[in-house]
Amino acid sequence: MEVVTKKELENDKELLESIIESLDLDKKKEIVKDLEKESLKEDFWQDTQRAQRVMKRLENLKSEIETAQKLTDDLTSLTELYSSTENSEELLEDHADIHRRI
């Protein structure tokens, strides 16, 4: 059975933090707020092509933010699990899944 080391988890955490930092999620969250405000305007759907582009961009930004948050949460949970248990097959599978998604 392969063993997941604390160092591997730390390396994955550093990699994920680096990726998330490069994504500038705070700025993207602000863009999401602005696009949501724009989409609530009375005349938003007057230009349907533009409105559809805005909604698609909004959807993509939200998905990117949610994915980053999910990966962060999953890696945090895995790190906590690692601290409280010996290596198990489930832990190895979870680590492999998170590492693949990063």
ABEGO torsion letter per residue (X at the ends): XBBBBAAAAAAAAAAAAAAAAAAGAAAAAAAAAAAAAAAABAAAAABAAAAAAAAAAAAAAAAAAAAAAAAAAAAAAAAAAAAABBBBAAAAAAAAAAAAAX
